[in-house]
Amino acid sequence: MREIILDTETTGFKPEEGHRVVEIGCLEVYQNLPTGKSLQLYINPERDMPEGAFKVHGISEEFLADKPLFADVVDEFLEFIGEDPLVIHNAPFDMKFLNSELKWAGRPNLKNKPIDTVVIARELFPGSPVNLDALCRRFEIDNSSRTYHGALLDCELLAEVYLELRGGRQHGFDLGAKKAASSGNNSGQRQGINRTKTGKKVREARPHTIPEDELAAHSAMLELLSDPIWKK
């Protein structure tokens, strides 16, 4: 299934107070994995850049002065996302801003289904921090280049987080370990489950004894070979 990882940067928190979108980042994923297709748009908000917003994303008013207006890039944006679901960290914030921009450009609201990774993370890790930096730490994703919030960079990080939230590259591969661990630590030890330094549970290999009759049959079969290659 095609989905779009999406993030925006803005001049503030509320579009109803005149704040605008200044950057849109989109990253295409298929079956939860990035395809390599992305879209990054910088947008002139036709207003000043508050100091607080600049400290978050580092996008200056001067940098945006020669950038296109939202109305000039809206078709490119809509064509890229199509009708596919939008995977967003704190979806209500971005959806509200995008729908406000669409309204000001004379366009209808987005009909794409939003998938909020904040909601998914809270369900999986109740009581734990679920901001993007915290989730990167939890899943050991390198976010050292994130000195500022940037829409496309955050999309790339969120794509990795989303993959982990959905179960990783091998969906359901550790079901046996999870089932054993769910019955308690002692049960997990009896089942041969250990933890690696990353905290992930792995099941130890269990040796299997070959019955004597099968060994005898195998030896008899080898005797029938007239010129086995291992004797050359």
Solvent accessible surface area in square Angstrom, and as a share of the most:
residue,aa,sasa,rsa
1,M,119,0.53
2,R,63,0.23
3,E,3,0.01
4,I,0,0.00
5,I,0,0.00
6,L,0,0.00
7,D,22,0.11
8,T,7,0.04
9,E,13,0.06
10,T,11,0.06
11,T,1,0.00
12,G,15,0.14
13,F,169,0.71
14,K,95,0.40
15,P,4,0.02
16,E,112,0.50
17,E,113,0.51
18,G,38,0.36
19,H,29,0.13
20,R,46,0.17
21,V,0,0.00
22,V,0,0.00
23,E,3,0.01
24,I,0,0.00
25,G,0,0.00
26,C,0,0.00
27,L,15,0.07
28,E,16,0.07
29,V,0,0.00
30,Y,124,0.47
31,Q,113,0.50
32,N,25,0.13
33,L,67,0.33
34,P,70,0.44
35,T,65,0.38
36,G,67,0.64
37,K,125,0.53
38,S,53,0.34
39,L,20,0.10
40,Q,77,0.34
41,L,15,0.08
42,Y,63,0.24
43,I,1,0.01
44,N,31,0.16
45,P,6,0.04
46,E,115,0.51
47,R,69,0.25
48,D,75,0.39
49,M,23,0.10
50,P,37,0.23
51,E,110,0.49
52,G,50,0.48
53,A,14,0.10
54,F,69,0.29
55,K,139,0.59
56,V,70,0.40
57,H,11,0.05
58,G,27,0.26
59,I,13,0.07
60,S,28,0.18
61,E,83,0.37
62,E,136,0.61
63,F,90,0.37
64,L,1,0.01
65,A,70,0.54
66,D,120,0.62
67,K,49,0.21
68,P,56,0.35
69,L,65,0.32
70,F,4,0.02
71,A,59,0.46
72,D,99,0.51
73,V,12,0.07
74,V,2,0.01
75,D,88,0.46
76,E,86,0.39
77,F,0,0.00
78,L,51,0.26
79,E,148,0.66
80,F,36,0.15
81,I,1,0.00
82,G,34,0.33
83,E,163,0.73
84,D,35,0.18
85,P,21,0.13
86,L,0,0.00
87,V,0,0.00
88,I,0,0.00
89,H,33,0.15
90,N,73,0.38
91,A,5,0.04
92,P,90,0.57
93,F,59,0.25
94,D,4,0.02
95,M,23,0.10
96,K,104,0.44
97,F,1,0.01
98,L,0,0.00
99,N,30,0.16
100,S,21,0.13
101,E,2,0.01
102,L,0,0.00
103,K,149,0.63
104,W,120,0.42
105,A,32,0.25
106,G,67,0.64
107,R,82,0.30
108,P,104,0.65
109,N,90,0.46
110,L,22,0.11
111,K,190,0.81
112,N,11,0.06
113,K,134,0.57
114,P,63,0.40
115,I,17,0.09
116,D,23,0.12
117,T,0,0.00
118,V,15,0.09
119,V,74,0.43
120,I,25,0.13
121,A,0,0.00
122,R,147,0.54
123,E,130,0.58
124,L,91,0.45
125,F,42,0.18
126,P,105,0.66
127,G,90,0.87
128,S,39,0.25
129,P,89,0.56
130,V,16,0.09
131,N,83,0.43
132,L,11,0.06
133,D,47,0.24
134,A,10,0.08
135,L,0,0.00
136,C,0,0.00
137,R,161,0.59
138,R,109,0.40
139,F,44,0.19
140,E,116,0.52
141,I,19,0.10
142,D,112,0.58
143,N,34,0.18
144,S,90,0.58
145,S,79,0.51
146,R,36,0.13
147,T,119,0.69
148,Y,109,0.41
149,H,74,0.33
150,G,17,0.17
151,A,0,0.00
152,L,32,0.16
153,L,49,0.25
154,D,8,0.04
155,C,0,0.00
156,E,81,0.36
157,L,8,0.04
158,L,4,0.02
159,A,2,0.02
160,E,83,0.37
161,V,0,0.00
162,Y,2,0.01
163,L,15,0.07
164,E,56,0.25
165,L,13,0.06
166,R,101,0.37
167,G,45,0.44
168,G,10,0.09
169,R,179,0.65
170,Q,115,0.51
171,H,102,0.46
172,G,38,0.37
173,F,156,0.65
174,D,60,0.31
175,L,115,0.57
176,G,40,0.38
177,A,8,0.06
178,K,105,0.45
179,K,159,0.67
180,A,13,0.10
181,A,34,0.26
182,S,95,0.61
183,S,77,0.50
184,G,32,0.31
185,N,126,0.65
186,N,105,0.54
187,S,16,0.10
188,G,7,0.07
189,Q,131,0.58
190,R,180,0.66
191,Q,85,0.38
192,G,21,0.20
193,I,16,0.08
194,N,72,0.37
195,R,155,0.57
196,T,57,0.33
197,K,204,0.87
198,T,61,0.35
199,G,35,0.33
200,K,132,0.56
201,K,56,0.24
202,V,71,0.41
203,R,92,0.34
204,E,92,0.41
205,A,104,0.81
206,R,161,0.59
207,P,134,0.84
208,H,158,0.71
209,T,133,0.77
210,I,98,0.50
211,P,66,0.42
212,E,138,0.62
213,D,103,0.53
214,E,99,0.44
215,L,78,0.39
216,A,63,0.49
217,A,64,0.50
218,H,98,0.44
219,S,61,0.39
220,A,58,0.45
221,M,89,0.40
222,L,61,0.30
223,E,144,0.65
224,L,151,0.75
225,L,79,0.39
226,S,116,0.75
227,D,96,0.50
228,P,14,0.09
229,I,131,0.67
230,W,152,0.53
231,K,156,0.66
232,K,177,0.75
